Amino acid sequence: MSEALKEKVSNANLGQVQTYLLFNQSGIRITLDLPSPVTLSLNQQEFYPLLTDLSPKLAPVLHNKSGLDLKSATFTIQLNDVKDRNTIANVRWWNDNLADGKESMVFTCGQILNQSEGTGTAATSGYSRIRWATMANNGRNNETFTVSDVLLTFKSTSTTDATDGPIISVG
């Protein structure tokens, strides 16, 4: 089967890409673009971005509207299995080179000024796709995410050389 035909067949199983809000607190939002719906048959798996597309890398985006500049940010995104009564699809951050999946991934962002956004970089390189694999004959439910360990370091907006603290005398 040609690469173009493989991509066309695979694309038929993935819906339109949508932006999903994973975290929203105090002006900090974390989003992830994923297709919906993802249609799987028994003993099938789907990848996003598609395996035939080598250039794009899937990464969350941190939006900073907190009123302060961020010096850095770290957060963990866990991809939960899709469950109906039972697990119907196993979901993992996927590394093509290792044929390995991880349930959760730590992401970091460098400086993100107020009213701007930055793309998260996976702490473990190479896990740039999501893989869905069937675990049941049938079922339907929404994918869920767990965002945890959100650590934001804000850049100081004021600098001073003034002696604004107490006098310390030793001896």
C-alpha positions in Angstrom: 0.0 0.0 0.0 1.4 3.4 -0.9 2.2 6.0 1.8 -0.5 8.3 0.4 -3.1 5.6 0.6 -2.0 4.6 4.1 -2.3 8.2 5.3 -5.8 8.5 3.6 -7.0 5.3 5.3 -5.6 6.4 8.6 -7.1 9.9 8.3 -10.5 8.3 7.9 -10.3 7.1 11.5 -9.5 10.5 12.9 -11.9 13.4 13.2 -11.3 17.1 13.0 -8.5 18.5 15.2 -9.9 20.4 18.2 -8.3 22.3 21.0 -9.0 20.8 24.4 -8.6 22.8 27.7 -6.7 20.6 30.2 -6.0 23.2 32.9 -7.4 26.6 33.7 -6.5 28.5 36.9 -5.6 32.1 37.7 -5.0 33.1 34.1 -2.9 30.0 33.2 -4.4 27.6 30.7 -2.9 24.5 29.2 -4.4 23.2 26.0 -3.7 20.3 23.7 -4.9 19.8 20.0 -6.3 16.4 19.3 -8.6 14.9 16.8 -12.2 13.9 17.7 -13.6 11.4 17.2 -11.0 8.6 17.0 -12.6 5.5 15.5 -11.0 2.2 16.2 -11.8 -1.4 15.2 -10.9 -4.4 17.2 -7.2 -5.0 17.5 -6.4 -1.6 15.9 -4.4 1.4 16.9 -4.3 5.0 15.8 -1.5 7.6 16.2 -1.7 11.3 16.2 0.1 13.0 14.5 0.0 10.3 11.9 3.0 8.0 11.5 3.4 9.1 7.9 3.8 12.7 9.0 7.3 13.0 10.3 7.5 16.7 10.9 4.8 17.7 13.5 5.3 17.0 17.1 2.4 16.9 19.5 2.9 19.2 22.5 0.7 21.0 25.0 0.5 24.8 24.9 0.6 27.0 28.0 -1.3 30.3 27.7 -0.2 33.0 30.2 -2.9 35.6 30.9 -2.0 35.8 34.6 -0.9 39.5 34.6 2.7 38.4 35.3 5.6 37.1 33.2 6.5 33.5 33.7 10.1 32.6 34.1 9.4 28.9 33.7 6.7 26.3 34.1 6.6 22.5 34.7 3.5 20.3 34.6 2.6 16.6 34.2 -0.1 15.4 31.8 -1.5 11.9 32.3 -3.4 10.3 29.5 -6.1 8.2 31.1 -7.4 5.0 29.4 -10.9 5.4 27.9 -13.4 3.5 29.9 -17.0 2.6 29.5 -17.9 -0.3 31.9 -14.4 -1.6 31.1 -11.3 -0.2 29.5 -12.2 0.3 25.8 -9.0 2.0 24.6 -5.5 2.3 26.0 -4.0 5.8 25.5 -0.2 6.6 25.8 2.3 9.2 24.9 4.2 7.3 22.1 7.8 7.1 21.1 8.1 5.8 17.5 11.8 4.9 17.8 11.4 2.8 20.9 7.8 1.5 20.1 7.1 2.5 23.7 4.3 4.3 25.5 4.1 6.3 28.7 0.9 7.0 30.6 2.2 10.4 31.9 4.7 12.9 30.7 6.3 15.9 32.4 6.5 19.0 30.2 8.5 22.2 30.8 8.2 25.7 29.3 10.8 28.4 29.3 9.9 32.1 29.7 6.4 33.0 28.7 5.5 36.7 28.9 2.1 37.8 30.1 -0.5 37.7 27.3 1.5 35.2 25.3 1.9 31.4 25.0 4.6 28.8 24.9 4.9 25.2 23.8 5.7 22.5 26.4 8.8 20.4 25.8 8.6 16.7 27.0 11.1 16.0 29.8 11.7 12.6 28.2 12.5 13.2 24.5 10.9 11.3 21.7 7.4 10.9 23.0 5.8 13.2 20.5 2.7 11.3 19.5 -0.4 9.9 21.2 -1.4 6.3 20.5 -4.9 4.9 21.1 -5.2 1.1 21.0 -8.4 -1.0 21.4 -8.9 -3.0 24.5 -12.5 -4.1 23.9 -14.9 -5.1 21.1 -17.0 -2.0 21.4 -17.7 1.0 23.5 -17.8 4.8 23.3 -16.7 7.4 25.8 -14.6 10.6 26.1 -10.8 10.7 26.7 -9.9 12.2 30.1 -6.7 13.9 31.2 -5.1 14.5 34.6 -2.9 17.5 34.9 -0.8 17.6 38.0 2.3 19.0 39.6 1.9 22.4 38.0 4.8 24.5 39.1 5.0 28.1 37.9 8.0 30.3 38.5 7.1 34.0 38.0 9.7 36.5 36.9 10.1 39.3 39.4 8.6 42.5 38.0 10.3 44.8 40.4 14.0 45.3 41.1 15.5 47.5 43.7 18.9 48.2 45.2 17.4 50.0 48.2 18.1 48.7 51.7 14.5 47.7 52.3 15.2 45.0 55.0 16.3 45.0 58.5 19.9 45.9 59.5 21.8 42.7 60.6 24.7 43.1 62.9 27.0 40.2 63.8 29.4 40.3 66.7 
